[in-house]
Amino acid sequence: MATRALSLLAAAITVAAPCTVTAHPIVPDGVASEWVTREPASADSARIVRDRDEPAELVWRDRVGDARGADDVTQLRAHGNPDGVGFFVRFAAAPSACAQLQIAIDLDRAAGVGAHTFSSEPNTRLRDDARAELFLIATSAGGVVRDGAGVERARFGAGVGADGLELFVPWSAMGLAGWPRGLRMTPVLFCAADGVTPVAPSDGVASAVIDALTDYGGPSPAVRATRDEVSDAVVNHAFAMHFGVSGAIREGMHIQRVALLASAARGGPWVELVNRSDERLSLDRFAIGDEAIPGGGDGLAQLPAGLSVDAGGRVVIALDGAAYRRAFGVGADVELEGSDPMTPDATPLPARGTGSVRFDRAGDELALFDDERTLVDVLTYNAGGYPAIRAYPGLVEDTVISRSPSGLDIDDCALDFYAVGAVCSTSADCPDTQCSECRERVCAERADGLACSIGGCAIGRCFAGACAPRPDASVCASDAGEDARDSEAPAADAGTLDVVADASGAEAAVDGAVDAQADVVADSADAAGFDATGLDAARNDGAMDARGDDAADRMDAAMVDDRGAERSPTCACRAPASGASGGRALTLLVALAAILRANRARRRN
């Protein structure tokens, strides 16, 4: 019942604070105030970072001291919005007057098509599958868009300030009517005294690249300088970027549902990914495992070639394909470590994760990388950790957790994910077969309010997946006809619960079952910004007393349906249909918060 309360709380939050994908404006003045501060945990790596308002950024952390001259890039950030795409570059020291950033843009992402060398620099080639149609060229004097033939197409704002070099390029300057589905980019730094033609350092290498943003093909301690990267006259690293609602950067795939601590009898650990892009994606463009740090001691594996997933589609990855098949009677799409001959195998990447994929019960990480080795999603749980990611607390054996119904992804796993239920093969695995059933490998609750039997007498009502006594349980025989009619009645309209007890009944259902996770969710709701809406009673001098009493009186009207919410792969980003629906969710949120805090206070006292 505690799980149900938390699920309802998550659903209430979803409706009361509808999902919006926002994008921050970019002023190309070289001041980093509009950019987030987080970055990857290790040098020569990239990740997608977000904050509570979801202005996602692709962030690259470059190794200090790897440049061929005084201008040494330490970080690059990219961010999209409805008007265009912006970039911010930090340096180890103030850049010189000759510093020139070139970003080669591959719009069609077709191998062998586009310019093969950088603009005005014939001695440095692009990777064949990253050939460019456009070049974004920025200096302290401003920015220009040139095509593959070197012809100027447009100008854009760029400038150097206290924090670095910043630029913003309108989509129209790139010849686009709006944001693209995706693109590939290759950024490098040159020195061009005349602002146009790069000049090579005098170190025996023909390429003029001063600093290449590259991971040198993966962890390799012997190769860690730009000179080594361009000694063959090729920049071998690029970045894949996907754009979603309002031009915001987003990952192509993300983690949707997991059972990382499932026992062998319940199919062993499995992961469900969803394609969040607007196009079909090949699975071999992604790697997954429990190692988020390049070259770390856990495992990472590349998904197999020859398989793809449509936009909005899902893929199930099992640790052991044979165990998964025995438990569920069907095969997973991919297996990581098993030996099922009928399940395609992922390929271990020992250079990026030296061990095997094994999800530690005490705590671990689930990391998802794209084909350019950018960390696009990470889930940490229990004692597992990754910098600036809050872990999901209290994950236990044979439990499925799912992405929030809103598609929330704010790098806080305690809010981004919630417990759905127990792993199951059949409904017999579920705790109460009258009020729960096995659906899609998870024990799911039947409709609240359905009649159920306690001791052979139909005096109960299903609530939170269990049969709960009715207040008039002693009058069993007289209720038989009513219960029969209720059991045959159709479910209520979408968006409503069939029944929500009064405040005392709801509290009784939850009382004694709220665990440490409830504390974390309540605290996380505070941290997520509900103070500003007046929902945090604990910090408003007892305001919850009056408001909670009012909410309790209106619990029957506070109807929110979270059944099947875990099936939603993306955020619909729609406002409530009316003020009334937002009010109902707000009422439910207030009441549930009151219940959670009341139980917490009783345990502490």
C-alpha positions in Angstrom: 0.0 0.0 0.0 2.9 2.3 0.6 3.9 1.7 -3.0 0.4 2.6 -4.2 0.5 5.8 -2.1 3.8 6.7 -3.7 2.5 5.9 -7.2 -0.5 8.1 -6.5 1.8 10.9 -5.3 3.8 10.6 -8.5 0.7 10.7 -10.6 -0.6 13.7 -8.6 2.7 15.5 -9.1 2.4 14.8 -12.9 -1.0 16.4 -13.2 -0.6 19.2 -10.7 2.8 20.2 -12.2 2.4 19.2 -15.9 5.6 18.3 -17.8 7.1 21.1 -19.7 10.3 20.9 -21.7 11.9 24.3 -21.3 14.9 25.7 -23.0 16.9 28.6 -21.7 17.7 31.6 -23.8 21.4 32.1 -24.8 23.1 35.5 -24.9 26.5 35.1 -26.7 28.5 37.2 -24.3 30.9 34.7 -22.9 29.2 34.7 -19.5 28.1 31.2 -18.3 25.2 32.3 -16.0 22.5 30.6 -18.2 24.3 27.3 -18.4 24.2 24.4 -15.9 27.3 23.7 -13.9 27.5 19.9 -13.9 29.8 17.9 -16.1 31.0 14.3 -16.8 32.8 12.5 -14.0 36.0 12.0 -16.1 37.9 13.9 -18.7 37.6 13.1 -22.4 34.0 12.1 -22.0 30.5 13.6 -22.6 27.1 13.2 -21.0 23.6 14.8 -21.2 22.8 16.8 -18.1 19.6 18.3 -16.9 18.2 20.2 -14.0 14.6 20.5 -12.5 13.4 22.6 -15.5 14.8 20.1 -18.0 17.0 22.4 -20.1 19.1 19.5 -21.3 22.7 20.1 -22.3 25.3 18.0 -24.0 28.5 18.5 -22.0 32.0 17.5 -23.0 34.8 17.6 -20.4 38.2 18.0 -22.1 41.5 16.9 -20.7 43.6 19.8 -19.4 47.0 20.1 -21.0 46.3 18.1 -24.2 46.4 21.1 -26.6 49.2 21.9 -29.0 49.4 25.6 -28.0 48.4 28.1 -25.3 44.7 27.9 -26.1 43.4 24.8 -24.2 39.7 23.9 -24.2 38.5 22.4 -20.9 34.7 22.1 -21.6 32.2 22.4 -24.4 28.4 22.7 -23.8 25.6 22.6 -26.3 21.9 23.5 -25.9 19.0 23.7 -28.3 15.8 25.8 -28.1 13.0 26.7 -30.6 15.1 29.4 -32.2 18.5 27.8 -32.6 21.4 26.0 -31.0 24.0 27.5 -28.7 27.5 26.5 -27.6 29.7 27.5 -24.7 33.5 26.8 -24.6 35.6 27.1 -21.5 39.4 27.4 -21.6 42.2 26.8 -19.1 43.1 30.4 -19.5 41.7 33.4 -21.4 41.9 32.5 -25.1 44.3 34.4 -27.4 43.1 36.7 -30.1 43.7 34.1 -32.8 41.5 31.4 -31.2 39.0 30.1 -33.8 36.3 27.5 -33.0 35.1 25.4 -35.9 32.1 23.1 -35.5 31.6 20.8 -38.5 27.8 20.1 -38.9 26.7 16.8 -40.6 22.9 17.3 -41.1 22.2 14.3 -43.2 24.3 11.9 -41.2 25.1 9.9 -44.4 28.6 8.5 -44.7 30.6 9.8 -47.6 28.4 12.9 -48.2 29.7 16.4 -47.5 33.0 18.2 -47.1 35.8 15.9 -46.1 38.1 18.6 -44.6 37.6 21.6 -42.2 36.9 25.0 -43.6 40.1 26.7 -45.0 42.1 23.9 -43.6 42.8 21.1 -46.1 45.3 19.2 -43.9 42.7 18.0 -41.4 40.0 15.5 -42.4 36.7 14.6 -40.9 35.6 11.1 -40.2 33.9 9.6 -43.3 30.6 9.2 -41.5 30.8 12.8 -40.1 31.4 14.7 -43.3 29.9 18.2 -43.1 27.4 20.3 -45.0 28.0 23.3 -42.9 30.8 24.8 -40.6 30.0 27.1 -37.7 33.1 29.3 -37.2 33.3 31.5 -34.2 36.0 34.0 -32.9 36.0 36.9 -30.5 34.9 39.1 -33.4 31.7 37.1 -34.2 30.5 34.1 -36.1 29.9 32.9 -39.6 28.2 29.9 -41.2 30.0 28.6 -44.3 29.0 25.7 -46.5 31.2 22.8 -47.6 32.6 24.9 -50.5 33.6 27.7 -48.1 30.8 30.1 -49.2 29.4 32.3 -46.4 25.8 31.5 -45.8 25.0 33.6 -42.7 26.4 35.4 -39.7 25.5 34.8 -36.0 26.3 36.2 -32.6 29.6 35.0 -30.9 31.7 36.6 -28.2 34.4 36.1 -25.6 33.7 37.0 -22.0 34.8 36.3 -18.5 34.0 32.6 -18.7 34.8 31.7 -22.2 33.6 31.7 -25.8 29.8 31.6 -26.4 27.8 31.5 -29.6 24.2 31.1 -30.7 23.3 30.0 -34.2 19.6 30.4 -35.4 18.2 27.4 -37.2 17.5 29.8 -40.1 21.2 30.6 -40.3 21.7 27.0 -41.0 19.1 27.0 -43.8 16.5 25.2 -41.6 12.9 26.0 -41.0 13.1 24.7 -37.4 15.1 22.2 -35.3 16.2 19.0 -37.0 15.6 15.5 -35.7 19.3 15.2 -35.2 22.8 16.0 -36.4 26.4 15.0 -35.9 29.0 17.6 -35.0 32.8 17.7 -34.8 34.2 20.6 -32.9 37.9 21.6 -32.9 40.0 24.7 -32.0 42.4 26.4 -34.4 44.6 29.5 -34.4 43.7 31.8 -37.3 45.5 35.2 -37.0 43.5 36.6 -39.9 40.3 35.1 -38.5 39.8 32.9 -41.5 42.8 30.6 -42.3 44.1 28.3 -39.5 47.9 28.0 -39.1 49.6 24.8 -37.9 51.9 24.8 -34.9 55.6 24.1 -35.6 55.7 20.6 -34.2 56.1 18.5 -37.3 52.4 17.6 -37.8 50.6 19.1 -40.8 47.2 19.5 -39.2 46.4 22.9 -37.8 44.1 21.7 -35.0 45.2 23.2 -31.7 42.8 21.2 -29.5 40.7 18.3 -30.6 37.7 17.3 -28.5 38.2 13.5 -28.6 38.3 10.5 -26.4 41.0 8.9 -28.5 38.8 6.0 -29.3 38.2 5.1 -25.7 40.3 4.6 -22.5 44.0 4.4 -23.5 46.6 5.9 -21.2 49.2 5.9 -24.0 47.3 8.4 -26.1 46.3 11.6 -24.4 47.2 14.6 -26.6 45.8 16.4 -29.6 49.0 15.9 -31.5 48.5 12.2 -31.3 44.9 12.5 -32.4 45.6 14.4 -35.6 49.0 12.9 -36.5 47.1 10.9 -39.2 45.4 14.1 -40.3 41.9 12.8 -39.2 39.8 13.9 -36.2 38.2 10.6 -35.3 35.6 11.7 -32.7 32.2 13.3 -33.2 29.1 13.9 -31.2 25.5 12.8 -32.0 22.8 15.2 -31.1 19.0 14.6 -31.0 16.4 17.3 -30.7 12.9 17.0 -29.3 10.1 19.3 -28.2 10.9 23.0 -28.6 14.3 22.1 -30.0 15.6 20.8 -26.7 18.5 18.3 -26.7 17.5 14.8 -25.6 18.9 11.4 -25.7 17.9 9.0 -28.5 17.1 6.2 -26.1 16.5 6.2 -22.3 15.9 3.8 -19.5 12.2 3.2 -19.0 11.7 0.2 -16.7 14.1 -2.1 -14.8 14.2 -5.1 -12.6 17.9 -5.0 -11.7 17.6 -7.2 -8.6 15.3 -9.8 -10.0 16.1 -13.4 -8.9 16.9 -16.1 -11.3 13.5 -17.7 -10.6 11.9 -14.4 -11.8 14.0 -14.2 -15.0 17.1 -12.5 -13.6 17.9 -8.8 -14.1 16.3 -7.1 -17.1 16.1 -3.5 -18.5 13.5 -1.9 -20.8 14.7 1.0 -23.0 12.5 3.3 -25.1 13.3 5.2 -28.3 12.6 8.8 -27.5 13.7 10.1 -30.9 11.5 10.7 -33.9 13.3 8.1 -36.0 14.2 4.4 -36.1 17.4 3.7 -34.3 19.9 0.9 -34.7 20.6 -0.9 -31.5 24.3 -1.1 -32.2 24.5 2.6 -31.7 24.2 2.0 -27.9 26.1 0.4 -25.1 24.8 -0.5 -21.7 26.1 -1.9 -18.4 26.9 -1.1 -14.8 30.0 0.9 -15.6 29.5 4.6 -16.0 33.2 5.6 -15.8 35.4 4.9 -18.9 37.9 2.1 -18.1 36.2 1.3 -14.8 36.1 -2.1 -13.2 32.5 -3.1 -13.9 31.0 -4.2 -17.2 29.8 -2.5 -20.4 28.5 -4.1 -23.6 27.5 -2.9 -27.1 24.1 -3.9 -28.3 24.1 -6.1 -31.4 24.0 -5.0 -35.0 21.1 -5.9 -37.3 18.4 -4.9 -34.8 16.5 -1.6 -34.7 13.7 0.0 -32.7 11.1 2.4 -34.1 10.3 5.8 -32.7 8.5 5.3 -29.4 9.3 1.6 -29.5 10.9 -0.5 -26.7 13.6 -3.0 -26.3 14.0 -5.5 -23.5 17.6 -6.4 -22.5 18.1 -9.4 -20.1 21.2 -10.2 -18.2 20.7 -13.9 -18.9 18.5 -14.7 -21.9 17.9 -18.3 -20.9 16.7 -17.4 -17.4 14.4 -14.7 -18.8 12.9 -17.2 -21.3 12.3 -19.8 -18.6 10.5 -17.3 -16.4 8.3 -15.6 -19.0 8.0 -18.1 -21.9 9.3 -15.6 -24.4 12.8 -14.3 -25.2 14.3 -10.9 -24.5 15.4 -8.8 -27.4 19.1 -8.9 -26.3 21.1 -10.7 -23.6 24.2 -9.2 -21.9 26.0 -12.1 -20.2 24.0 -15.3 -20.8 24.3 -18.0 -23.4 20.7 -18.5 -24.8 21.2 -19.5 -28.4 17.9 -17.8 -29.4 18.7 -14.4 -27.9 21.0 -12.0 -29.7 24.1 -11.3 -27.7 25.6 -7.9 -26.7 29.4 -7.6 -27.3 31.5 -6.9 -24.2 33.7 -3.7 -24.3 36.6 -4.6 -22.0 38.5 -1.3 -22.8 35.5 0.7 -21.4 34.5 -1.7 -18.6 37.0 -4.2 -17.5 34.7 -6.5 -15.5 31.3 -8.2 -16.1 27.8 -6.7 -15.8 26.6 -7.7 -12.3 24.1 -5.5 -10.5 25.1 -5.3 -6.8 22.3 -5.5 -4.3 24.0 -3.0 -2.1 24.0 -0.4 -4.9 25.2 0.1 -8.4 24.6 2.1 -11.6 22.9 1.3 -14.9 24.6 3.4 -17.6 23.5 3.9 -21.3 25.9 5.3 -23.9 25.3 6.3 -27.5 27.6 5.4 -30.4 29.8 8.4 -29.8 30.4 7.2 -26.2 28.2 10.0 -24.7 26.5 9.0 -21.4 22.9 9.6 -22.4 21.2 8.1 -19.3 22.2 6.7 -15.9 20.2 5.2 -13.1 21.8 4.8 -9.7 20.2 2.9 -6.8 20.8 2.3 -3.1 24.5 2.9 -2.4 25.4 3.3 -6.0 26.6 6.6 -7.2 27.6 8.9 -10.0 28.5 12.6 -9.5 25.4 14.9 -9.3 23.0 12.0 -9.7 20.8 11.2 -6.7 20.2 7.4 -6.2 16.9 5.6 -6.1 16.5 4.5 -2.5 15.5 1.1 -1.1 15.5 -1.0 -4.3 14.9 -4.6 -3.2 14.8 -8.0 -4.8 12.2 -8.9 -7.5 10.9 -5.3 -7.7 10.2 -3.4 -10.9 10.8 0.4 -11.0 9.6 2.6 -13.9 10.3 6.1 -15.2 7.9 8.6 -13.7 4.5 8.7 -15.6 5.4 12.3 -16.8 8.7 11.1 -18.4 10.5 13.1 -15.7 14.3 13.1 -16.1 16.0 15.5 -13.8 19.0 13.5 -12.7 17.3 12.6 -9.4 16.4 8.9 -9.5 14.3 9.2 -6.4 11.9 11.4 -8.4 12.6 10.1 -11.9 11.6 6.5 -11.0 8.9 4.9 -8.8 8.1 1.4 -7.7 5.6 -0.3 -10.0 5.3 -3.7 -8.3 6.7 -7.2 -8.0 8.2 -9.1 -10.9 5.8 -11.9 -11.9 5.5 -14.7 -14.5 1.8 -15.4 -13.8 -0.9 -13.8 -11.6 -0.2 -16.6 -9.0 3.1 -14.8 -8.2 1.1 -11.7 -7.1 0.3 -11.1 -3.4 -3.5 -10.8 -3.9 -4.9 -12.5 -6.9 -8.3 -10.9 -6.4 -7.0 -7.4 -6.6 -3.8 -7.7 -8.6 -2.8 -9.6 -11.7 0.4 -10.1 -13.8 0.7 -7.7 -16.7 3.9 -7.2 -18.7 6.0 -9.0 -16.1 4.7 -6.9 -13.2 2.1 -7.4 -10.6 -0.4 -4.7 -11.5 -3.4 -3.6 -9.4 -6.9 -4.3 -10.5 -9.4 -1.5 -10.5 -10.0 0.1 -7.1 -13.5 -0.4 -5.8 -14.1 -3.9 -7.2 -15.7 -6.3 -4.8 -13.5 -8.9 -3.3 -13.9 -11.7 -0.7 -12.6 -11.8 2.8 -13.1 -15.2 4.5 -15.4 -16.3 1.7 -17.8 -13.3 2.2 -17.9 -10.6 -0.4 -17.5 -7.6 2.0 -14.3 -6.1 0.7 -13.3 -3.6 -1.9 -10.0 -3.6 -3.8 -7.7 -0.8 -2.9 -4.0 -0.5 -3.7 -3.9 -4.0 -5.0 -5.3 -5.6 -1.9 -8.7 -6.5 -0.6 -9.6 -4.0 2.2 -12.6 -4.4 4.5 -15.5 -2.1 4.1 -16.6 0.0 7.1 -19.9 -2.0 7.3 -18.1 -5.4 7.1 -20.3 -6.9 9.7 -23.4 -6.6 7.5 -22.2 -9.1 4.9 -25.4 -10.8 3.7 -27.2 -7.5 3.0 -24.4 -6.3 0.8 -24.3 -9.4 -1.5 -26.5 -8.0 -4.2 -24.7 -4.6 -4.2 -21.3 -6.3 -4.3 -22.4 -8.5 -7.2 -23.5 -5.4 -9.1 -20.3 -3.6 -8.3 -18.1 -6.5 -9.5 -19.9 -6.3 -12.9 -19.8 -2.5 -13.2 -17.5 -1.1 -15.9 -14.4 0.8 -14.8 -14.7 4.5 -14.2 -13.6 6.9 -16.9 -9.9 7.4 -17.5 -8.5 9.9 -15.1 -10.5 8.8 -12.1 -10.1 6.1 -9.5 -13.1 3.8 -9.0 -13.0 4.6 -5.3 -10.9 6.6 -2.9 -11.8 6.2 0.7 -12.3 9.1 3.1 -9.1 10.5 4.7 -9.3 8.2 7.7 -9.7 5.1 5.4 -6.9 6.2 3.1 -4.7 6.8 6.1 -5.5 3.4 7.6 -4.6 1.8 4.3 -1.3 3.5 4.3 -0.6 3.5 8.0 2.3 1.4 9.0 3.4 0.7 5.4 5.2 3.9 4.6 8.9 3.1 4.6 12.2 5.0 4.1 11.3 5.5 0.4 8.3 7.5 1.4 10.4 9.8 3.4 12.7 10.3 0.5 9.9 11.0 -1.9 8.3 13.5 0.5 11.6 15.3 0.9 12.2 15.1 -2.9 8.8 16.7 -3.5 9.9 19.5 -1.3 13.2 19.8 -3.2 11.5 19.6 -6.5 9.9 23.0 -5.9 6.6 22.4 -4.1 7.5 24.9 -1.4 6.8 27.6 -4.0 3.2 26.4 -4.4 2.5 26.2 -0.7 2.3 22.4 -0.6 5.0 21.9 2.1 3.1 22.1 5.3 6.0 21.2 7.4 7.7 24.5 6.4 4.6 26.7 6.6 3.9 26.8 10.4 1.1 24.2 10.4 -0.7 25.4 7.3 -1.2 21.7 6.4 -3.6 21.3 9.4 -6.4 23.4 7.9 -5.5 22.5 4.3 -5.1 18.8 5.1 -8.5 18.7 6.8 -10.1 20.3 3.8 -8.3 17.9 1.5 -9.4 15.0 3.6 -13.0 16.1 3.3 -12.6 16.2 -0.5 -10.6 12.9 -1.0 -13.6 11.3 -2.8 -13.4 14.1 -5.4 -9.6 13.9 -5.8 -9.5 11.4 -8.6 -6.4 10.6 -10.5 -5.7 7.4 -12.5 -2.2 6.1 -12.5 -3.1 2.6 -13.8 -1.0 1.9 -16.9 1.0 5.1 -16.4 4.2 3.1 -16.7 3.3 2.4 -20.3 3.8 6.0 -21.4 7.3 6.2 -23.0 7.4 10.0 -23.4 6.1 13.1 -21.7 2.9 14.2 -23.3 3.7 17.8 -22.2 0.1 18.8 -22.1 -1.5 21.1 -19.5 -4.5 19.8 -17.5 -7.7 19.8 -19.5 -9.3 22.2 -17.0 -8.6 24.0 -13.8 -10.7 21.4 -12.1 -8.5 18.5 -13.0 -5.4 20.4 -11.7 -7.3 21.2 -8.5 -8.2 17.5 -8.0 -4.6 16.5 -8.4 -3.5 19.3 -6.1 -6.0 18.1 -3.5 -4.8 14.5 -3.8 -1.2 15.7 -3.6 -1.9 17.7 -0.4 -3.8 14.8 1.2 -1.1 12.2 0.3 1.6 14.5 1.5 -0.2 14.8 4.8 -0.6 11.1 5.2 3.1 10.5 4.5 4.2 13.1 6.9 1.8 11.9 9.6 3.1 8.4 9.4 6.7 9.7 9.5 5.9 11.7 12.6 4.3 8.7 14.3 7.4 6.6 13.6 9.7 9.2 15.0 7.6 9.7 18.1 
